[in-house]
Every structure is written in structure tokens, then in C-alpha cells.
Amino acid sequence: MDINDLRSIVTVLMFLAFVGIVWWAYSGRRKDAYEAAARIPLDDDEPADIGRGAGQTNH
């Protein structure tokens, strides 16, 4: 066994790890968690003050 055989084995193992991670990430069991995470930016505690421009303060 030479270095090229070792490189081939490592390449195949890394590819299998990649496929496993992709399969895990796209599995249906994680759909609810991903949907909840996607809503995080939209869940504000208070609405934005659209009337004021950026950098203006209330006096």
C-alpha cells in the first residue's frame, strides 16, 4: 500500500462524511427546527419606528 492508496481511502471517507452531513441536514425530522430558525429575524419584540430616519433622535 502506497501513499496514493491512502489518499484514495481518505477521499472516499471524506465524501461519505459529506453525504452523511447533507442527509442529516435535509432529513424531515429537522424541518420544524429550521422553520423556527427562519422566523427568528421576523420575531421582533417591538415594531420599528418608520417615521424617524436613521441617525435622528427625539428631542
FENHU-V407429 format. One record per residue. N is the residue number from 0. PHI is phi in radians with two decimals (999 if undefined). Layout:
<<N/PHI> <N/PHI>>
//
This chain:
<<0/999> <1/-1.90> <2/-1.12> <3/-1.21> <4/-1.12> <5/-1.10> <6/-1.10> <7/-1.13> <8/-1.11> <9/-1.12> <10/-1.09> <11/-1.12> <12/-1.12> <13/-1.16> <14/-1.13> <15/-1.14> <16/-1.12> <17/-1.07> <18/-1.08> <19/-1.11> <20/-1.17> <21/-1.10> <22/-1.08> <23/-1.12> <24/-1.20> <25/-1.71> <26/-1.22> <27/-1.15> <28/-1.18> <29/-1.72> <30/-1.05> <31/-1.09> <32/-1.14> <33/-1.20> <34/-1.17> <35/-1.14> <36/-1.17> <37/-1.22> <38/-1.49> <39/-0.98> <40/-1.12> <41/-1.57> <42/-1.62> <43/-1.57> <44/-1.32> <45/-2.36> <46/-1.21> <47/-1.25> <48/-1.55> <49/-1.28> <50/-1.14> <51/-1.63> <52/-1.44> <53/-1.19> <54/1.48> <55/-1.56> <56/-2.09> <57/-1.47> <58/-2.01>>
//
